[in-house]
Amino acid sequence: MLHIFAMLIFEDLSLTDAVWITLTTVTTVGYGDLSAQTGLGRTATVVLLYFGGIFILAKIAGDYFDYRLERREKMLLGQWRWKMQDHIVIINTPRNNAVQYFERLISQFRAIDEYNEIPIQLLTPDYPDGLHPSLQKLGVIHYTGSANNDDNLMAVSITEAAEIIILTSDESDIATDSLSFDILHRLKELNVKGKILAECVDDNNRNRFMQAGANSVIRPIRAYPELIVRAIVAPGCEKVLENLFTHGGNHTRRYDVSLENTLWSEIVCILINNGLGTALAYIDNKHNVVIDPNPSDFINASGLILLIREAHIPNNDEICNALALHKES
């Protein structure tokens, strides 16, 4: 502005020409169609534009590139406060084989259409130098911090998250439940809107977790992160799957039977009607396990895999007799 004013006074230019010569000079274009002719005009150009304007523009450009580099570095190191909404926040990191666990967990989410593009963010102190490249390729971001700090929770936009998963760092340490309980209490105070799934080591703490605000509570099973995905996508499935791993609950059992050209839907109905269990799969004559066949399939089998109740465990003869009687009738 000072240079434009100087061109008006010292060079007797019009306002349009004064703006033009200032802009072409300060941007180092220099078309040469207009230039300062007087000594005072040239002095003003040297002082105001060469020493002042060009330096300021270079400083602004340098600061901008520094900001971009700093921003990128903070993103890589988990120090950037992302403004996110309707995302998944995963709190804590498994102590052992965390990268492989997260690879499977995230891949399971990405395999589901409704979660294919949803942002996923980790809140953990375990990656201060950046996430593993394999996790970055899956579109995961992270924030370096602990969930027992409200500021860190707000840094991951916890109140705007659609799903919140609280992992236990050590699946064999009951003491980690107290840390999870503290996180649940903080989330309740922040009045989060998302659904909360929490891992619980001690079954005696399940009710406390639910009362503290958890929508789903599961045991930590590191070999099957799919259990968490099922609990998020289809709430209630986790109870069915956990029950299969629990002695004293419903569980699967194999029975040796010989079936030839038998309709699968009939087998399922016979077993259910006789209270003998639910057929889940069969073993064909090549010893392959065929899971959930088509109801209209006629099968040849040497064995059946059933879901049975602990209250009544049928023996092999009961299964064979029920199927044989139906065949005779």
N, C-alpha and C positions, 0 to 999 in steps of 0.2 A: 504494500500500500504506500509506503514511503517512496519507493522507486517510481511508482505511477505518478505520485504527486510531484516528484523531482522532474520527471519527463514533461509534465504539464507546465512547470515553471521555467526550467532551464532550457528545454528544447522546443518549447512552444508547440507541442503536439496536441492533437485532439485526444479526447478521452479514449476513443477506440484505439488509436495508434499507440497511446501510452500503455494501455493494457496489453496490446499485441507485442510490443517490443519487450515488455517486462516478462511476459510468459515465454516467449521464444528464447529469451536470454537465460532465465532461471532454469529452464528445462534443457539447456545446452544445445538446443536445436540450431539457433542462429542462422536464419534464412538469409540475412544480409540485406533484405529489402528496406529495413529501417535500422538505424544505429545512432548512437549519441554523437553529436558533432561538437558540442561546447565542452570546455574544460570541466565546468561544474557538473555537466550531465555525465561525462565519462567518469569523473571521480565518484559520483553517486552510484553509477553502475558497478564500479569496482568494489566499493565499500559495502553497498547494500545487497548486491546480488552475488558477486563472486565470493566475498568473504562471509556474507551472512546467509543469503538465500540458498545457495548450492550446499553450503555446509549443513544448514538446517534440514534440507531435503534428504541429504545423505544420512544425517543422524536419524531422521524419522524412518527411512528405509532400513537402516541398520537395526534400529530398535524393533522394527516389525519382524525382521528375520530372526533376531534374537528371541523375540517372544514366541515365534513359531517353533524354534528349536527347543526352547524351554518347555513349551506346551507339550511337544512330542515326547520329550524326555520324562516329564511328569506322568504322561499317559502310560509310558512303558514301565515306569517304576511304581505305578499304582499310587501316585500322589495327586492325580487330577480329580477334581470333584465334578463328576458327570451329572448333568441334569436329565434324569431318566423318568420314565413313566410306564406303568404296566409291564414291568420287567421281572425277571427272577433274580433274587438275591440268595446266594449260598454262603452261609456263615460258617467259618472254621474250615480246617483242613485235616483229613485223616493223617495220622502220624506216619503210617507206612504206605509206600507205593501210591502217594497222593496223585501224581500225574496220571498214572494208568487208571486209577479210579475215576478221576474227573473226565478222562477221555471217553470211558464207557458211559458214564452218566450223561455227559453232554451229547454224545452221539445218539443215545436213546431218545433224548429230547428232540434232537434235530430230525430224527426219523419219523416224527409225528407231524403231520401237516400244520396243525394249529400252533405248534411250538417251533416250527422250522426257522422262523425269522425273529422270534421273540428275543430281546437282548438278555444276556445272562452275565451277572456280575458277581465276583467273589469278594468277600470281605474277610481278609486273613492277613496276619503279619508274616506269613511264611514265604512270600515272594518279593522281598524288597528290591531285588535286582531285576525283576521282570518275570512274566509268566513264561512257561516252557513254550517253544515255538508251536508244538502240536496243539496246545490249547488256544493259542492266538489264531491258528488257522481255523479253529472251530467258532471263531467270533466271540470268544470270551474276553471280558475285560476284568480288571480287579482294582481294589483299593487296599492299600497297605495300612492295616489298622486292626483293632480288636473291637468286638461287638460289646464289650463291657464299658464302652465309652459312647455317650450319647452323640457327641460330635461326629464320631466315625460312622455311626448309624445314619445320621442325617447326610453325611457325605455320599452315601450310596442311595440317597432318595428313598429311604426305607418306608416312609409313609405313603409313597406312590407305587410301591412294588405290588405286583399281582400275586406273586408266590414268594414265600420266604422259607428257606430250608435251613434248619439248624443242625449241623453235623456235630457228633462228638469226636473229639480228637483221638481218644483212646477207647475203643469199643469194649475193653475189658476192665476199665477203671470206673468204679461206681462214683468216685468223687467228681467225675466230669459232669454228672447230672446236676450238681449244684451250680456249675457255670452255665449250663443250659437254662436252668431255672432263673438265674439272674437275667439272662438275655430275654427270656419270655416276659419277665416282670418289666423290663425296660420297654419292650415292644408294646406292652399293654398300656404303659404310661404315655407312650407316644401316640396311642390311638391309631395304630396301623390299620389299613383297610384290607390288606392282602391276606390270603390264607396261609397259615403257618403249619409246617410239618417239622416235628422235632424228633430226633433220635433219643432214645432212653435206654440206658444200660440196665438199670434196676427196674423190674416190672412193678415193684411197689411204688414207684414214683409216677406211674402213668397217670393216675387220677390227679395228682398235683399238677402235672404238666397241662392236662386238659383244663383244669380250673384256672391255670395261669394264662390261658388264651390259646393253647395249641389246638388246631383243628384236627390234626392227625398225629398219632404217636406210634413210632415203630422201633423195633430193635435194630441196632446197627449191624447190617450184614454186608461186609465189604466185598464179598465175592459176587454179590448181586445188587449193584446199584439200580438195576431195573425196578427193584421193589419201590424205590422212592418215586420213580417216574410213574409207575402204576398208581401209587397213592395220590399223586398230583392229578393225573389225567382222569382216573376213575376212582374217586374216593370210596373207600370201603373194600376195594380189592386187596389192600395190604393186610386186612384182617383175615381174609380167606387164605392168602398165601402164607402168612405167618402161622396160621393154624396147622398148615401142612407140615411145618417144621417142628411142631410142638408135640412131645410125647403126652398122650392123654387126650388129645383132641382128635379131630378127623384126620386120617392119614391115608396114604396110598398103599396098596398091597397087590402083589402079583399072584394070580391063580393059574395053574396049569389045566387047560381044557383043550378038547379037540373039537373044532368047529369046521364044517364043510359047507360052503355055499349058503351061508346064513345071513339074513338081512340084518345089518347093523342096528337099525332102529328097533327091531324086535328084541335084540339082545339087551339094549338099554332099557326098554320098557319092562321086560321080564324081571330083570334084576331090581329095578326100582319098585315094581309092584309087589315083589316078595320081600322087600326090606333088606336086600342083600348088598346094597351099595349102588354107586353110579359108575358106569363104564366110561373110562377116560381114553383108553387106547387098547390096541391088541398087538400081539406078536405074530407076525405071519410065519409061513413055513420056512422062510429064509432067515429067521431070527431077527428081522427088522421090526422096530417098534413104530407102529403107525398111530399117530396122535390125532384124535378128533376126526375120524373118517366121515365121509358123506353119509347121511342117514340112509340113503337109497343103495349104498354099496352092499353087495353080497361078498362076504369075506370068507377066507380060509385061514384059520388061526390055530396056533398051538398054545396060546395063553392070553389072558386078559389082565389089564391093570385097572383096578377099581379104587374109587374113593369110598372108604367105609367109615362107619361111626365106631368110636371106641366102646360105646355101650353095647354094640353087638358086632362081634367079629366073626363072620361066617367062615367055616372051614372049606376046604377044597371040594369035598363031597357035596355040600349043600349047593355050591355054585353049579357043579356038573349035573346034579339031579334036577335042579330047576330048569336048566336049559334042555335037558333030555326029555323031561315031561312035556315041555311045550312042543318039542319036535314031534313027539309021539302023537300028541293031540292034533 
